């Protein structure tokens, strides 16, 4: 098939590349000239494991091309994907201006039947708004399909190539036939293509992300209670995760969710509920708790240093909102950095992929290390904000020689409590009892660790 993808952000680029991988001719269009030129030269503008191989292969075989010319991109396309940003507005509602503007532009250019696919995360009723724009600006027949994405950053290629499910919102038999043909190569193992109406499809995306955000936040609340009650959140997590009604995933406590999806999608769903005069109390609580959780590590640091951080220097491992991505949008690390700087501390940070994005925000207000150990030089304490694999088994002897004190605040529960106790560290993690040998005579050890 001939496919056009409007927008080469995270979703658009993964979508276009993976569609080309199954033999489709894909043209990706973007208004950012420098970005398009970069991609035309085989340079990825984002970091996503596994994407570069498919990206270069399909460019070399002329199945994947890039342009700034919308008219040429959509001229021969049977299906046009819109993968445009929907950032939250001042009131929390999703901003649809990019999608509706693109729809108007496309409507003025098409000369034959097209399937217009909303790939962006959009509120209920967006497909109808897009359809209305086409009816207003062209007499050419189109079908508008809602096709939410369920890509997890870090494993997005696998998620697209082998999806758990494909959700398609449309009542058009003609569109159903084309979309079934397009997605058939990706569901050969029997995972379903689920057809529904457009509004239900749009709500499905928000509901999925809001539920996962709620699950994460619930476990963070349990972790906070575990610390006060003297329980071990790892033991609790195993105990409830073995219940098949609950499942093991998204039960790891930490310092709050971030990224490009969960924060804005939860906020947008709350706003949509408000517009329908429904008070979505659970999600409002989720947002409130998550904001507090992002600073739980800072609160631990403040308590340890008697609320005086002037003259203290900290190392931070991990800046991206999750491992295997350079995405720092709404990353808890950003909130930690801002808070610590405001309270008079100095910082040196390290992240395998996200450091340059952080540098654009903070400039020379903080230091940037070339590796995880360089970040530790003369640090009073180490804070861990992202669970990159290379942080899981560090050289603790080297850490001891580099830092002023053996003090670690772990927002991702990477290390074994018994091991940290044996090494003589002050080790403060999430939802587990304190291992404390650094500045008191008390030593606390809790079993139930992995």
N, C-alpha and C positions, 0 to 999 in steps of 0.2 A: 504494500500500500504506500501511497504518498501522504506524508504526514507533515504538518507544520506545528511547531511549538513556539508560542509567543511568551517570551520571558525565559532567561537563562540563569535564574537563581538556582538555589539548591534543588527544588522540585523539578523545575523545567529541564535542567541539564541532565539530571539522573533519568528523567522520563525520556527525553530525546535520545540519549545514548543507548538506553536499554531497548527502546523500540527499534533503533537501527540494528541492534545486535541480532534480532530475529529476521532480518532481511528487508525491513521497510526502508524506504528512502525518506530521510528526515531532514528538514530544514529548520534550524532554530533561529529565531529572530529576536533582536534586542536593540534598544535605542542607544545603548552605551557603546560608542564607536571603539574606544580603547579596549574594552572587554571583548568585543567581537573580533578585533584584530588579534588579540592574544589567543583566542580559541582557534582562529583560522591557522595560527602558527603552531597548533598542537599543545598549547599551554593551558592547563586547567586553572580556573580561577578559585576553586575550592579544594579542600582536602577531604577525600572520601575513599576509604580503602576499597580497592578493586575497580574503581571507576576509571583510573588512568589507562589501564590496559584496554578496556572496551572503547574508551574515548579515542585513543590513537588508532586502534584497529579499524574502527568504522570510518574515521576520517581518511585513512590510507586507502580504504576500499570504496571511497566516494559515496557511502551511504549516509554520512553525517556531515552536514555543511552548516555554515553560519553566515548570517547576513544582517544588515540593518534595514534592508528594503522589505517592508511588509508586503507590498503588492506582489513582488516576485516570489516571496516565501509562500503565500497562500494561493497563488494562481492555479496551480495544478493539484493542490492538496485536497484529498477526500475528507480528511479529518483534521480539524484545527484545535489543538490543545491550548487553553489559556492557563498559564502557570505564572500568574502575576501576584505581587505582594498585596496583602490585605492587612496592613498595620492597624493597631488600635487607634481610634481617634481620642480626642480629649475626654469623651464620655465613656470610653471603653468599647464602643461598638466598632465592628470591623469597617475599615475605610474601603469602599468599593469603587473608588474613583478610577483606579488603574484598570480594573476589569471592565467597567462600563465604558470607559474611554476607548479601550481596545475594541470592544464590541462595535462601537459606533464607527471606528476606523475600518474594521473588517467589513461591516455592512455596506460601506460606500465603495468597496473594491470588488466584491464577489460577483461572478457572472453565472455561476451554476450552483447546484445543490451542494451544501456542506453540512457536516456534523460538527457542531461547536461544542467542545468539551470543557467544562469548568473543572480544572484540576486543582485550583486554589481552594483553600479552606474558606468557605463563605457561609454567611447566615442563611437561615431558612427564607426562601422566597427569591434568592438571587437568580436562579435559573429563569424564573418568570420575568424578572427585570431585564435580563439579557435578551430573552425572547422578544420582549416588548420593543427593545431598541431596534432589533432587526426588522420587526414588522413596521416600525416607524420610518426606517431609512432605506429599505429595499423591498422590492417585490419578489426577489429570489427566495425560494423555499429553503429553510434551514431547520435542523432539529438541534435543540440545546440539551445536552446531556450533563448531568452532575456525576462526576467520577472522583470522589475524594481519595487522597493518597494516604497510605498508612506506612510511610517509610520511616525507619528508625535511623537517625544519623549514626554512622559507624558501621552499619550493616545494610545500607539502603539498596545497594546493588542486589544483594541476595533477596531482600524483601520484594524488590520489583520483579526479579526473574522467577522467584518462587513464592508468590504471595499466599498468605493464609486464605484470603478471599479477595475478590474484585467486586466492588459495589458500584452499580450503575443505576442512576435515576433517570428514567425516560419512559414515556408511554408510546413512543414511536416504534413500530415494528421494523421500519426501514433502518432506523438508528441501531436498534437491538441487533439486527443481523450484521451490520458493519462492525460494531463494537465486539460482538462475540467472535467474529473472524479475527479481529485484531488481537484479542487477548487469549485466543485458543492456545498458542504456543506456551503460555506461561502457566497454564492450569492442567497440564497433561497428567499430573499425578492425582488429579481428581478433586483438587480444591475448588470451591464453588465460585461461579459468577452469579452474583445475587442481583436480580433486577427488582426495582421498587420505584415508587414515584419520586419526583425530583426533591420535594420537600423532605421526605423521609431520608433520602440519601444525604442531603445537606446536614441534617441533624445527626446522622449516624457518626460523622467525623467528629463533631463537637462532643457528642456523648461518649465516644471511645476515649478521647483525650482527657475529658473531664473525669471520667471514672478512674483512669490510671493515675491522674494527679491526686485524686481523692485517696486512692489506695496508698500512694507514697506518703501523703500527709498523715493519714491515719497511723502508719507505722512510725513516723517521726514522733507523733504524740505518744505512742506506746513506749518508744525509746526514752522520751523525756520522763515518763512515769517510772520506767524501769530504774533510772538513775536515782530517783527519790525513794523508791521502795526497796532498793537493793537487789533487784532482779537483773537478769542478763537478757538483753534483747535478742541476742543470737539464739538463745535457747527458745525464747518465745516465738521467734520467726520460724524456726524449724518445726515447732509444735503446731503452729497454725498452717504453715505452708504445705504440710503433708495432707491436709484436708483438700480433697480434689475440688470441693466447691469454692475454695479460696485460691489455691494454686501457689506456686513458689515465687513467681516473678513479681517484681515491683514491691517486694517486702523488705528490701535492704534499707535501713535507716541512714540518714545523712544530714546534710545541711540545706535541704530544700531542693525543689525542682527548678530548672531554668530552661534555657533553650528558646527556639523560635516558635514552638507550638504550644506547649502546655500553658504558659502564662497568658498569652493572648487569647487562646481558645477558651480557657475557663472564664476569662473576663468577658469575652464576646458572648458566651452562652448565658452568663448572668445578665448581661445587658439585653439580650434577646428575650429572656424570661421577663425582665422588667417591662419591656415593650408590650408584652402580652399580659401585663398586670399579674405576674406570678413571682412571688418572692422565693428565689432559689436559695434557701437558707444554708444548706449544706455547702454549696460551692462558695458562698460568701465567707463562710468559716474557713474553708480550705485556703482561700486567698490570704486571709488574715494570719492563719497559722504559718503558712509558707513564708510570708514576709518576716515573721519573727525567727523562723528556723534558719534563715540565711545568716543570721548574726549570732547563732547559738555558740559558735566557736569563738567569736569575739568576746562574748560574755564569760566564757571559761578563761580566756586569756586575762581579761580584766580582773577577775576574782583572784587569779594566781598572783598577779602583780599588784594587788591591793589598789586597783583602779588608777594606777599611775604608770603610763606607758612612755612618758617623756624619757628620751635617751635610750629606749629599747629598740633593738634591731631584730627583725623577724625574717625568716625565709618562708616562702610559700611554694609548695609543690602543687601544680595543677591550676590552670586558668580557664580552660574550656568548660562548658557546662556538663560535659560527660566525656569519657575517653573516646579515642578514635575519631575526633573531629577537631577542627579549628574554630568552631562556632562558639563565641563567647556571649551571645545574646542572653541577657538575664542570668548569666552565670553567677552562682553564689560567690565565687572568688572576687568578682567586681565589688560586691557589697562589703566584703571583708576588707579589701584594700582601701576603699573609701573611708570606712569606719576607723581603721587603724591609723591611717594618715591624719584623720581629723583629731585623733586622740594623742598625736605627737610622736608616733612610732616611725621608724624608717624600714624600708622593705627591699628585699631582693627576691625576684620571682623566677620560676622556670616552668615552662610547659613545652612538650615536644612539638606542638603545632600551633598553639594559640597565642604565643608571646607577641608576635608582630601586630596582631589585632588589638591586643591590650596596650601595646606601645602607642597606637594611634589615639587611644583614649587618655592615657596618663603621661605620655612623653617622658621627660626626665624626672618626674616626681618620684619614681621608683627605679630600682636597679634591675637589670635583666641578665640572667646567667646563661651561659652556653650549655650547661648540663646541670643535673640535679645537685651534684656535690659542690659545684662552684657557688650555688645559691646559699650554701650553708656557712660560708666563711664568716666567722665572728658573729654568728647569729645567737641571740639569747634563747630562741626557741624556733621550732619548725612547725608550720601549719600545713596540713594536707587537705586540699580542697577538691581534687579530682582523682579518681581511682585508676590512673594509667597503670598498665601492667608493669612497667619498669620501676614503679615505686614499691611494688609488693615484696620484693626480696632484696633490700639495699644492703650495702656494706656498713653495718652498724659500728664497726671499729673505726672506719674512716669518718663516719658521722661524728663520733665522739671526739676525734682529733680536730675537727673543723669548727664545732660549735662551742660557745662559751659554757653552756650547760646542757645536760642530757634531758631536754624537755621537748616533748612532742604533743601537739594537739591535733588529733586525727579526726577529720570530719567524715571519713569514709570507712573507718574500722578495718584498716588493712592488716594490722599486725595482731599476733597472738598475745593474749594477756600474760600467759605464763612465761613466754619468751621475753617479753618486755620487762617483766618482774625480775627475771634472772639476769638480764643485762643491766639492771639498775637504773632504768629510765623513769622519769616522771612521764606517765603516759595517760592522757586524758582523751577518751574516745566518745562515741555516741551511744547512749543506752546501756553502757557496761560500767561496772564499777572501776574506780580509779586505781591505777597502779602508781603508787606514790613513794618514791625513794629519793627524790631530788632535793627537797627542802624541808622534809619532816622525817621523824623517825618511824612514822607509821608506814607499813607496807600492806597493801590490800590486794588480794588475789581472788578472782571469781572463776569458778569452773564453768563448764558449758560452752566453752569456746570451740571453734573448729580447728 
